[in-house]
Amino acid sequence: MKTEEQFEHVIGICRSLFEKKLKDYGASWRIMRQQSITDQLFIKAKRIRSLETKGVNKVGEGIESEFIAIVNYGVIGLIQTELGFADNVDLSCEQAITLYDKHITATKELMYAKNHDYDEAWRGMRVSSYTDFILTKINRTKEIEANEGQTLASEGVDANYMDMVNYALFALIKLEYES
């Protein structure tokens, strides 16, 4: 399979779960402030690191489901960055899916551009490195949030969310196709 086909496949898995959860819960995440989304991403990445380090899973779900969650919460973060948080659920499932598709497409296009420039270097990396990079991006995001979104020389929160999504997609491809 070509890189683009692999990305479309794992994005399809993530989107399918996002859509199912929308049907279960609606866009309940609309009430989450950006910092809460970043903390949710932190929880998911820390669990992945814990499973990678300990090699023991007592809950039953593996790291794949956590990487899927990072993709989906990263997209939610991008939506919330665009719209801001709401006091009530103010998006229909259709509107939420439209926004999901908009942001995953922009994120995917960024990855394709970087993938061209870096010549698929991500394929030679370990899944555990993606975890570390995601944790680094989370810490950077927390710093930007603490500085009220102001940066001197760095990209903003949205760029960090996009990178987290792409690292998680890399991991899902490695786990799906190269295990």
C-alpha positions as CSV (number, residue, x, y, z in Angstrom):
1,M,0.0,0.0,0.0
2,K,1.1,3.5,-0.7
3,T,1.6,6.0,2.1
4,E,-1.6,8.0,1.1
5,E,-3.7,4.8,1.2
6,Q,-2.3,3.8,4.6
7,F,-3.1,7.3,5.9
8,E,-6.6,7.2,4.5
9,H,-7.2,3.8,6.1
10,V,-6.1,4.8,9.6
11,I,-7.9,8.2,9.3
12,G,-11.0,6.2,8.3
13,I,-10.7,4.1,11.5
14,C,-10.4,7.3,13.6
15,R,-13.3,9.1,11.8
16,S,-15.6,6.1,12.2
17,L,-15.1,6.0,15.9
18,F,-15.5,9.8,16.1
19,E,-18.8,9.4,14.3
20,K,-20.1,6.6,16.5
21,K,-19.2,8.5,19.6
22,L,-21.1,11.6,18.2
23,K,-24.2,9.4,17.8
24,D,-23.8,8.2,21.4
25,Y,-22.9,11.5,23.1
26,G,-23.5,14.3,20.6
27,A,-20.8,17.0,20.5
28,S,-20.6,17.1,24.3
29,W,-17.0,18.0,24.0
30,R,-18.0,21.5,22.9
31,I,-18.1,22.6,26.5
32,M,-14.4,21.7,26.9
33,R,-11.9,24.6,27.1
34,Q,-8.7,24.2,25.2
35,Q,-6.7,23.5,28.4
36,S,-9.0,20.5,29.2
37,I,-8.5,19.1,25.7
38,T,-4.7,19.4,26.1
39,D,-5.0,17.6,29.5
40,Q,-7.1,14.8,27.9
41,L,-4.3,14.4,25.2
42,F,-1.8,14.3,28.1
43,I,-3.7,11.5,29.8
44,K,-3.9,9.4,26.6
45,A,-0.2,9.9,25.8
46,K,0.9,9.1,29.4
47,R,-1.1,5.9,29.3
48,I,0.6,4.9,26.0
49,R,4.0,5.6,27.6
50,S,3.1,3.6,30.7
51,L,2.1,0.7,28.6
52,E,5.2,0.9,26.5
53,T,7.4,1.1,29.6
54,K,5.7,-1.4,31.8
55,G,4.7,-3.8,29.1
56,V,1.6,-4.7,31.2
57,N,-2.0,-3.7,30.4
58,K,-4.5,-4.1,33.2
59,V,-7.5,-2.3,31.5
60,G,-7.7,-4.3,28.4
61,E,-7.4,-1.6,25.7
62,G,-4.1,-1.3,24.0
63,I,-2.1,1.6,22.7
64,E,-3.9,1.6,19.4
65,S,-7.1,2.9,20.9
66,E,-5.2,5.6,22.7
67,F,-3.5,6.7,19.5
68,I,-7.0,6.8,17.9
69,A,-8.1,9.0,20.8
70,I,-5.1,11.3,20.3
71,V,-6.1,11.8,16.7
72,N,-9.7,12.5,17.6
73,Y,-9.0,14.7,20.6
74,G,-6.4,16.5,18.5
75,V,-9.1,17.3,15.8
76,I,-11.5,18.3,18.6
77,G,-8.7,20.7,19.8
78,L,-8.5,22.2,16.3
79,I,-12.2,22.7,16.2
80,Q,-12.3,24.3,19.6
81,T,-9.3,26.5,18.7
82,E,-11.4,27.7,15.7
83,L,-14.7,28.1,17.4
84,G,-13.9,28.5,21.1
85,F,-15.7,26.5,23.8
86,A,-19.4,26.7,24.3
87,D,-21.6,26.6,27.4
88,N,-24.0,24.2,25.7
89,V,-23.7,21.7,22.9
90,D,-24.2,23.9,19.9
91,L,-23.3,21.6,17.0
92,S,-25.3,19.0,15.3
93,C,-23.6,15.7,14.5
94,E,-23.5,16.7,10.8
95,Q,-21.8,20.0,11.6
96,A,-19.3,18.3,13.9
97,I,-18.4,15.8,11.1
98,T,-18.0,18.6,8.6
99,L,-15.6,20.4,11.0
100,Y,-13.8,17.1,11.7
101,D,-13.3,16.5,7.9
102,K,-12.1,20.1,7.4
103,H,-9.5,19.8,10.1
104,I,-8.3,16.3,9.4
105,T,-7.9,17.3,5.7
106,A,-5.8,20.3,6.6
107,T,-3.7,18.2,9.0
108,K,-3.3,15.5,6.4
109,E,-2.2,18.0,3.8
110,L,0.4,19.4,6.2
111,M,1.7,15.8,6.8
112,Y,1.9,15.2,3.0
113,A,4.0,18.3,2.6
114,K,6.3,17.5,5.5
115,N,6.5,13.9,4.4
116,H,7.7,15.0,1.0
117,D,10.4,17.2,2.5
118,Y,11.5,14.6,5.1
119,D,11.3,11.7,2.6
120,E,9.2,9.5,4.9
121,A,11.8,9.5,7.7
122,W,9.0,8.7,10.1
123,R,9.0,5.1,8.8
124,G,12.5,4.5,10.3
125,M,11.3,5.7,13.8
126,R,10.1,3.7,16.7
127,V,6.5,4.0,17.9
128,S,7.8,5.0,21.3
129,S,9.4,8.0,19.8
130,Y,6.0,9.2,18.5
131,T,4.8,8.9,22.0
132,D,7.7,11.0,23.3
133,F,7.1,13.6,20.5
134,I,3.4,13.8,21.4
135,L,4.3,14.4,25.0
136,T,6.7,17.1,24.0
137,K,4.1,18.8,21.9
138,I,1.6,18.6,24.8
139,N,4.2,20.3,27.1
140,R,4.8,23.0,24.5
141,T,1.0,23.5,24.1
142,K,0.7,23.8,27.9
143,E,3.4,26.5,27.9
144,I,1.6,28.4,25.1
145,E,-1.7,28.2,27.0
146,A,0.0,29.4,30.1
147,N,1.3,32.4,28.0
148,E,-2.3,33.0,26.8
149,G,-1.5,31.9,23.3
150,Q,1.4,34.3,22.8
151,T,4.6,33.0,21.2
152,L,7.8,34.8,20.3
153,A,9.3,32.4,17.7
154,S,7.1,29.3,17.7
155,E,4.0,28.0,16.0
156,G,0.7,28.2,17.9
157,V,-1.5,25.7,19.6
158,D,-3.1,24.6,16.4
159,A,0.2,23.6,14.8
160,N,1.0,21.5,17.9
161,Y,-2.4,19.8,17.7
162,M,-1.8,19.0,14.1
163,D,1.6,17.6,14.8
164,M,0.2,15.4,17.6
165,V,-2.5,14.1,15.2
166,N,0.1,13.3,12.6
167,Y,2.4,11.5,15.0
168,A,-0.5,9.4,16.2
169,L,-1.4,8.6,12.6
170,F,2.2,7.5,12.0
171,A,2.0,5.3,15.0
172,L,-1.2,3.7,13.9
173,I,0.3,3.0,10.4
174,K,3.3,1.4,12.0
175,L,1.2,-0.7,14.3
176,E,-1.2,-1.7,11.5
177,Y,1.2,-2.4,8.7
178,E,4.6,-3.0,10.2
179,S,4.0,-5.0,13.4
